[in-house]
Each structure stands twice: as C-alpha cells, then as structure tokens.
Amino acid sequence: MADRRILVIGSSGQIGTELVEGLRERFGADHVVASDIKEPQVEQTGPFVMANAMDRRGIERIIDKHGINEVYLLAALLSATAEKDPAFAWQLNMESLFIVLELAREGKLKKVYWPSSIAVFGPTTPKDGTPQHTIAEPTTVYGISKLAGEGWCHYYHKRYGVDVRSIRYPGLIGWKSAPGGGTTDYAVHIFHEAIKQGRYTSFLGPGTTLPMMYMPDAIRGTIELMEAPADRVKERTSYNLAGFSFAPEEIAAEVKRHIPDFVLDHAPDQRQAIADSWPRSIDDSAARADWGWKPEYDLAAMVDDMMANLVPLLRG
Ligand code: AKB
C-alpha cells in the first residue's frame, strides 16, 4: 500500500501506547492517527482524537477526515475487568469489531488488525505447547468474545475478502505503558513494586506458569504480520505467538539478580482461576513458518531491559 493512513482505536491502553509509537517510527507521525475514549498515557507526536469504539458514525467520520485505509482495533475489556461486567465486555469487544469489519467490507479499509489472546483457550485445551489448532473452550467472557471475534474475522475474510489479521497475544510486559485489567498484569506490577518497595504480593500463586512476551517483540510481531504479503497469512482466525513462560517465583528470581533483598508474597484472588484455565506454553510454529515470526527476548533479557528502563524512571 503506497500511502499508509493508519487509525489506532484504543491507542491509550497498554498495547496502543507502544504500537502507535512503533507505527509512527515506521510510517511517519502524521500517517498514524491515535484515538481513544481516554486521554493518552504519553505525549503525542502525531494526531490524537477522542473516539468511542462503539460509535460507528464517529469512527467513520475519523476515517473520512484523515483518509484512513488501515485500522488497528485495540479497544477491549481484558480478562479480569470483563468478569466484573460481562454484558458490557461482550458489547464493547464485539460491537467495535463488527463496526470495523463492516467498514472494511464496504471498501473503506484495505487492512484491519484485531488482537486475540491466549484467553481463547480453556481448561480442556492441552496446556503445554498449545497447538495453533486445538480445543478452545474458554471459561471467561473475554475468552468467549475473543474466540467469537476470531470466527468473525475468518468469516469476513472468506466471505467478503476482508484482509483482517490477528495475533493471540500472551501476557504482555512493558515499561512504557500501564496494563489494565488483565490476569497477567502481575508480571508488570512486580517490577514497579520491587523497585519502589522492595517487595510485592502476587495475586497469582506459586507454580502458576503462563505464556508471556516482552512488548518490543509483540509490537514488532504485530507490524511484521501486517507487512506480510497477504498470501503468506494463512491463518485468518488468529496466530499463536510465543515469547517465554514463567511462574511468579521464576520472574522474582530474575528480579532478585538486580534487587537481592526483593521479597515476593502470594495472595491469590479470583484471577487465579482464570490463570489456571489458560495454557502454560504456546506452539507458534505456524507464525514462524508462514511469515517468519521469531521472538528476540527471553525471560532474563526482558528483566534486564525492564530494570534498565524502570529504575531510572521510578527512582529518579
Ligand atoms: C489478560 O491477562 O487478560 C491479557 C491477555 C492474556 O489477553 N493480558
């Protein structure tokens, strides 16, 4: 696509904040319009507009005004928050997707990105090396909405030729933006509390191994998927993507390399049941084979980079 005109809906969240930055570095600040119902977490280097992802007319106006031809739809309630208001979570996660898929079907958009999650899997899914195609019987409303959304992406691609692409993100860890409402958020909070207080109480218990990824890998993977030639994108539901897996005590051991007195406690809450229903590790061989995905960070490298960036930020 010669002239990329990108709209990121949900740009003020954990992924949006960093994705907008990555897209602007690549395609130019003026080619990426950021939009959210919330103010941005960081100063904007390009256009930002307030928008409600469920307001079709509002989204269409932005698309027309800025000549948008590509949308990244990130607005959603995540796993833990969605359980507090399942009806609203379903409404937001589904309506926003329909709006964008319909705009693409009508020819207003050439490409769409929509994130899915490891939350599409459930207790009946094989937990280790979870395959691309396997049992997916999610027990959270977030997982149900992501699984249904994957089905709709596949349907719009097959039936109407909509070029919609998707990744099943694992838990994402980054230092530039705050996570909001996920079950994997502890893996970000642990750094902030370790640096500020020297201790952290995890809402997940010991031995709770989950698939995770460092944000720079997630952003690069997202942009690489969107840049891949259409015929290389064979999975039109969503791609499994893996970084590394760990339990709370394993990330704590890595943090201790930097803060030897760091103390980790556990007080599992309702998020434990969600974590227990998800895979421990993911097989991402389809993404590797189809469009060349390869993660760069392992657990130790991620922790080193998080500490190198967050210590000066939080301690001044
Ligand atoms: C969550 O914990 O809800 C998200 C996810 C894995 O999709 N980080």
Boltz pocket constraint, residues with backbone or C-beta under 6 A from the ligand:
constraints:
  - pocket:
      binder: B
      contacts: [[A, 78], [A, 79], [A, 80], [A, 116], [A, 117], [A, 118], [A, 119], [A, 142], [A, 169], [A, 170], [A, 171], [A, 172], [A, 181], [A, 182], [A, 183], [A, 184], [A, 185]]
      max_distance: 6.0
